[in-house]
Amino acid sequence: MPRSDFLSTTETARSLRLAKHTLENMRCAGHGPAYYKLGGRVFYHRDDLQRWLAQARRRTTWAYK
């Protein structure tokens, strides 16, 4: 079976090494990666995760202005 480009919340949390609840909280607060809601279920596209991760990348702990 071919690999899907869409991941469930559980699969996404596992791949990001986050608790599922943490990812759900981030989604509700608008801080998490973009997602799709299909048939009442939430899915994350691999490309959206890569973009979100790239934006989260930091080189210092200093606040960005």
VOGU-3710 file (C-alpha; in Angstrom, 3 decimals, decimal comma):
1> mprsdflstt> 0,000/0,000/0,000  1,464/3,408/-0,937  2,414/5,856/1,787  -0,242/8,529/2,331  0,712/12,209/2,338  -1,942/12,748/5,018  -1,340/11,865/8,662  -3,822/11,500/11,500  -3,404/13,511/14,690  -1,871/10,487/16,406
11> etarslrlak> 0,608/9,881/13,555  1,517/13,561/13,403  2,060/13,834/17,151  4,235/10,731/17,072  6,350/12,063/14,187  6,831/15,417/15,967  7,520/13,693/19,304  4,643/15,564/20,923  1,784/14,284/23,020  -1,439/14,040/21,019
21> htlenmrcag> -3,080/16,377/23,535  -0,324/18,960/22,993  -0,911/18,918/19,240  -4,665/19,252/19,792  -4,111/22,232/22,114  -1,812/23,868/19,568  -4,464/23,387/16,874  -7,191/24,964/19,033  -4,943/27,926/19,906  -3,909/28,418/16,274
31> hgpayyklgg> -0,213/27,741/16,934  0,105/24,340/15,305  0,616/23,254/11,721  -2,109/23,726/9,101  -4,620/20,881/8,985  -7,587/19,543/7,045  -10,910/18,499/8,519  -12,403/15,705/6,425  -15,514/13,838/7,484  -15,161/15,125/11,031
41> rvfyhrddlq> -11,566/13,881/11,291  -8,391/15,968/11,368  -5,504/15,261/9,001  -2,128/16,915/8,476  -0,375/16,990/5,106  3,332/16,150/5,155  4,203/19,285/3,125  2,369/21,524/5,619  4,294/19,925/8,479  7,609/20,604/6,732
51> rwlaqarrrt> 6,669/24,272/6,171  5,565/24,665/9,785  8,772/23,075/11,052  10,881/25,353/8,840  9,115/28,400/10,313  9,695/27,125/13,847  13,441/26,753/13,316  15,562/29,031/15,501  19,255/29,747/15,879  19,099/31,517/19,248
61> twayk> 16,915/31,690/22,331  16,692/35,474/21,980  13,264/36,777/20,954  12,824/37,673/17,301  11,582/41,165/16,497
//
